Amino acid sequence: MGNLPHPIQYQGSKRGLASTVLNFLPKKIERLVEPFTGTAAISIAASARQVSQEYWINDLNKPLMQLLELIIEHPYDVANAYSQVWNEQIGDSIKHYYQIRDKFNTSNDPKLFLYLLARCVKGAVRYNKEGLFNQSPDKRRKGTQPEKMRHNIERVSKLLKGKCIFTSFDYQEVLSQVQSDDFVYMDPPYQGVCGNRDSRYYAGIDFDRFVSSLEELNQKDILFAVSYDGKRGSKTFGHELPKTLNLKRVQIQVGRSAQATLLGKTEITVESLYLSNALIHHLQNTKVDFFPVYKELALKN
Ligand SMILES: C[S@@+](CC[C@H](N)C(=O)[O-])C[C@H]1O[C@@H](n2cnc3c(N)ncnc32)[C@H](O)[C@@H]1O
């Protein structure tokens, strides 16, 4: 499970948590719906375990969804394009990065976006007030080698080709269309510490609007899970979701913060995963290995 392909570098990706999150998914799903897909870390992990027949991949960031669609449906085109752009950086790679960034900001070409994400600081998507991508290049790295990128792209495509629909709607539009046999995994933008004022897609979503969307899912008995608030050392980030939603909260350990490790502290980061009541009932009745994991993580609340 540790060795899953991840072509897209992205701050906030759930790749490190995916195998734990998967413990809380039903054994078999008709369709996995991710309204905040990002790099699709959870869909990739679920497809490697053949948990779901189909996938709905949605994120407000349109070039990101176009990129995922290319990776999954046209892997050779996007791998060739990456290789070409990557090789062109030999010489003055910083100047090259800014040229590609300018090109992306006029064309929105998702193939260029792949190079920018591989090459920019922390894989962090940042936009200015005009909505132009303005993240700087990481001066110490050149971005994933083309051969490694090609390999990752081909593996993701093998897992998901022909099984997905791709959209770039606001999450509420997606939730209004979910069906009773869908499973919905939600990972909305971080609230607070990781939010950036200048970042379009990480600016956060309205808390009350999100809570009422979850209420509606409860009313329809939809099986869902939400990654939300968390804690680093003794510092908490994000609001907890209200008790009225009747969700069960488990806490997943993410890892040590690099900064804390440097300072010799052992700061532990945990993220909350909320499980809907309908999901808990379903898992209790269908998954024998669910309860031990649940008990262990729920106890840490
Ligand atoms: C924390 S990231 C998701 C990361 C993802 N789980 C992964 O593993 O890569 C949150 C995502 O929500 C998207 N987003 C922000 N506002 C949104 C909205 N109103 N509707 C849908 N997606 C939105 C952002 O573009 C971002 O990719």
The ligand as an ORCA input file, in Angstrom:
! r2SCAN-3c Opt
* xyz 0 1
  C      -7.196     19.561      1.018
  S      -7.361     19.633     -0.725
  C      -7.815     17.979     -1.153
  C      -6.616     17.085     -1.224
  C      -6.926     15.685     -1.711
  N      -7.634     14.889     -0.720
  C      -5.645     14.951     -2.094
  O      -5.362     13.879     -1.562
  O      -4.915     15.482     -2.929
  C      -8.872     20.522     -0.922
  C      -9.310     20.703     -2.366
  O     -10.583     21.358     -2.382
  C     -10.670     22.129     -3.577
  N     -11.766     23.109     -3.377
  C     -11.746     24.289     -2.715
  N     -12.970     24.857     -2.680
  C     -13.819     23.986     -3.336
  C     -15.222     23.993     -3.614
  N     -16.005     25.012     -3.223
  N     -15.743     22.940     -4.286
  C     -14.952     21.914     -4.713
  N     -13.601     21.868     -4.472
  C     -13.042     22.884     -3.798
  C      -9.275     22.701     -3.727
  O      -9.008     23.038     -5.063
  C      -8.397     21.562     -3.195
  O      -7.864     20.782     -4.241
*
